Amino acid sequence: MSSQSDSGDDGRTAIRQRHHDTADEVLPDRTGLYVGGEFVAADAGETFDTLDPTTGEVLESVARGREADVDRAVEVAWSAFDSTWADYSAGRRQQVLTEIADIIEEHVDELARLETLDNGKPVSEATIDIRGAAEQFRYFAGLVRENPGETMSEGSRYGQVIKEPYGVVGQVIPWNFPLMMASWKLAPALAAGNCSVLKPAEETPLSALRLAELIDEIVPDGVVNVVPGYGEEAGAAVTGHPDVRKVAFTGSTAVGKQVMKSAADTVTDVTLELGGKSPVVVFPDVDVEKAVSLVSSAIFYNTGECCEAGSRLFVHEEVAADVLEGLAAAVEDMTIGDPLDEATDLGPKVSGEQVDRTLEYLESARDDGGEFLVGGGRPDDESLADGCYVRPTLVEGLDHGSAAVQEEIFGPVLTVFRWDDYDEMIELANDVDYGLAGGVITDDITQANTTARDIEAGYIWINSYHDLIPGLPFGGYKESGIGRELGAETLEHYRQTKTINLSLR
Ligand code: NDP
């Protein structure tokens, strides 16, 4: 594992300086709540700090929304829906979504660097996120006019079945892909004709606020509202609000369960995109170099902070030694460093809390007899001492029932299992509460398809990983969620069915 930074104190100073300079260029001017087309202070006048996980320094103070602020945002959103947005034709909504995509693309570089400051992800990966966010708006702009109805005629009855928007939807997103998650939520909601109250994660509120600034001239006031704050305050107020007619949540399974329970009180429709503990299966026929590259990207992309991360490797005995040797070498070759540097492969995690969480899992893996093939703690490099870094880690020898194997670590930690009996391997691959994704690596396409069907998960990659294409629905089986994003069916999650039964007599 290498670092391209200067060593020690010089390296720390250089990183800090680069982050201060970038902050001067890209931090948004307005960090209030975005409600009704204006940036306003929180009702209680409170703020919270968002930190740069690379330097540990405060980036910005952001308005801390609470229940009163969410109430106001929901009221304003309904008013925008009733007075304006519900009357927008599909063509006008399509235009709005297209313009949002355009303006994001015009600001890719700025938004990517902002995301890197707030989240810590390498700027090369942040750039992919921002382009992906624009693509979401473009994809759903294309689908806006897809609103087919049905009619039925029977004797003296004439029936119409039409789809209507919910009105106001509540959307809560996590910190791992901040702007991309905002786009996954906002694009289909607006396309279907809804107004939104969006709560970004407390760790990464800045790109959603900057997006609000950018789209202010494009979207009518009150159609998009952004209320930053803490999950138990602003988040719970959004997901439990009696006038929010649909809730869309992405985050941990634990909180997703709470969201679903609170939605039950108001019988509100919910979609949930939750955690994962996805298997990647390597067959003996693989090209080892290609397998190493895919497995490495499956777990280490975005510092392992991906719900779909391929965090359990099942590698066939025949190629296990070569693949593991290749993976260990790949880890040694990774550049861990300042995420603003284009050459960096692995940046810091999003927060000190997330570092502690990952280190606790490493500790439990050690206690459970895990053998660390590489990694296993924080990097020694003094120039990275201010940041929330964890070394990429490979652990073998764990019982499949142990916590580090069963639970979502959300860090750069791969647990490794060797197999030679297919049925036993599939049984283990499915032996988790999650079912979000999976990977299959083999050139035997019949085998690949069989295994794709045998893995209980909502999204399977064969000979690739992470690439999510608009039009191919993404979402989980089992405790990984309810509903699908990225696909045409996503629009249906933001519409309700109305039947009009007309008597002709
Ligand atoms: P959370 O599930 O707590 O956070 C996701 C979002 O939900 C954030 O905006 C959060 O607010 C909000 N939230 C928190 N509590 C509530 C609540 N009671 N009602 C409504 N909204 C709420 O994830 P964490 O950030 O705590 O991360 C913990 C673990 O969750 C990670 O280590 C990872 O394992 C998993 N995770 C999975 C994600 C995925 O995409 N599958 C994404 C993020 C985390 P805020 O954080 O602002 O307080």
Boltz pocket constraint, residues with backbone or C-beta under 6 A from the ligand:
constraints:
  - pocket:
      binder: B
      contacts: [[A, 172], [A, 173], [A, 174], [A, 175], [A, 176], [A, 199], [A, 200], [A, 201], [A, 202], [A, 203], [A, 229], [A, 230], [A, 231], [A, 232], [A, 234], [A, 235], [A, 236], [A, 237], [A, 239], [A, 250], [A, 251], [A, 252], [A, 253], [A, 255], [A, 256], [A, 258], [A, 259], [A, 273], [A, 274], [A, 275], [A, 276], [A, 306], [A, 307], [A, 354], [A, 357], [A, 408], [A, 409], [A, 410]]
      max_distance: 6.0
